Amino acid sequence: MREDDIIICRCEDVTLGTIRELIRQGYTTLEEIKRIARCGMGPCQGKTCTPLIAREIAAITGKDIHEIMKQNHRPPFGGITFEEIVSGRDEE
Amino acid sequence: MILEYDAAIIGGGPAGICAAIAAGKNGLKTLLIEERDFLGGQLIKQTHRFFGSEEEHAGTRGIHIADDLKAELVGLSNIDVMTSTTALGYYEDGILTALHDEKMVKIKPKSMVLATGAFERFLPFENNDLPGIFGAGAVQTLMNIYGIKPADKVLMIGSGNIGLIVSYQLIQAGVQVIGVVEAASKIGGYLVHASKLRRLGVPIMTRHTIKKAIGTDKVQGALLCQLDENWQEIEGSQKQVACDAICLAVGLTPLADILSQMGCETTFIGELGGIVPKRTADLETTKPGVFVAGDLAGIEEASAAMLEGELAGLNAVKFVTGDERVNERIHHLKGELHGLRAGPVGEKIRYGLAQLFEDSVITSEKIDSHEHDITQLAHTGIPAWENIDEKMPDEQRMIKPYAVIECFQEIPCNPCVFSCPFDAIYIPKEDINLSPVVNFDKCTGCLSCISGCPGLAIFVEQRNPEQGKGTVSIPFEMLNRPQKGDVVDLLARDGHKLGTGIVTRILYGQKQDKTAVITVETDIELVNKVRNIQLQGTDKKGVM
């Protein structure tokens, strides 16, 4: 097994090789990498992989890890079904 | 329907519960939201006695602290608790949404305390997705909440307090811990926890790391290697070990998603665990009326989380009501927090906080630490003889029983002082970080202090030179407890077998609260070497 096969995002099965290739192609923000590779979009919502990806971006681009880690988060933080949203509304 | 509250607290762990109690006690209509179906957060998995100040629950097991806090919470009728409820988002019009009872509810709070805690870090290495690779916290959840034995043979990665404590708990659950691997040159957690593992025979390998998990369908072993001073692999140092689980205890990161979504400014401070909220010394974020507490504000011990929770709760009271009467308690809490962080083990957090508060009274200056050289202890978990000698009385005094406190690292902890009925234990200069001292004129060797020490670092010895015999009393928390009269194996500080002894006394009552005090009689020259016992024929040591 090669280093490139190491799993970085366990939820979406994204490997270190994929992350490194994307960074080399010029995708050097967490946002861009997430949109292409889906890492961070699984059940844990990026809690596991985000620091690992940020470290790779910093290592390859020399960017400041502080800047890389700054991200926007949007609601909802957890999964919610349309039914749950609508049934909350019924009480109004 | 919009639910209106004076204060909404997100997170029902130690920080959140303390914030809710502080807010509720001072008359705020308070809502406490917790994602899990139970309150208490990480406290309910902590079977060890807490370190810290006697005044702030120290000496009490985490599980019992959780019960005490929950009882206090239930007694306050102006606090509503929603468990199994996930906060979903916060919107510009001041509405917080949450998923509760399969419905999305809307909440309008006048103030908020965010206490969402932290999550476990993961490590990239080959085969890191094999079944059998756990976070240490996950293993603790399986064992201590659900009663599931996670594996038979565990390799622990990381020697911080979580790694050390979970290793100990695994052994209590009958799991073999084959070793603790630490990439740094020193043990990360409290050294008393490390010493507990060493005398159970568990090796701690500093300057080592995991390269690869071995196995096809599940973990069957691990490939380790040694690191040089620049954290690079030393050639030819690879070593394969057999295990059926690998436990990662490599740090925590604050669960900060909610902060950036709410528009609270954040900053990255490695010493505090990653992205943390900018905040005042009163824990108020850049959004007025929104406070933070606990691991979300920066990774620290639960004792600090509880103090911060109360501090944030009281400041929420002040924000909503303008009540200045809480000021005195606020001042006191800040003093307590300062005390907890004042010693050598608080250095990292002090440095992190100093970056946060440019004009802070909390200094990052390195406090000239340790009266004693504890290098050997910090590298191995075993104290040097010169450290131990300093804790011993003179030879004439040894014919009567005396307590030996093997607590050498400066950590904020003082329950031993309060456990002694004869006022024989004191902490110099009343500085909670300094290591305790026994006044041998007052000590009667009554054994009271042994089970009260959160680090299980107190032993009582007595020597009878005429008969060439002596006794040693040790704390014991394993299931296979010997009986009075049993001949048991005597183990040294590194877990190796010294010989045998006879159990002459066992204390295991309410006062000991499950930490038995076992006295064994043995040859006089072994008295100061014996630090653990095991039933004969139950050898279950580390194998690395």
Interface residues (C-beta under 8 A of the other chain):
Chain A: M1 E3 D5 I6 I7 I8 R10 D13 L16 C44 Q45 K47 T48 C49 P51 L52 I65 H66 M69 K70 Q71 N72 H73 R74 P75 P76 F77 G78 I80 E83 E84 I85 S87 G88 R89 E91 E92
Chain B: M1 E35 T86 A87 L88 G89 Y90 Y91 T97 L99 E102 K103 M104 V105 K106 F119 R121 F122 P124 F125 E126 N127 N128 D129 K212 T253 L255 D257 I258 S260 Q261 T266 T267 F268 G274 I275
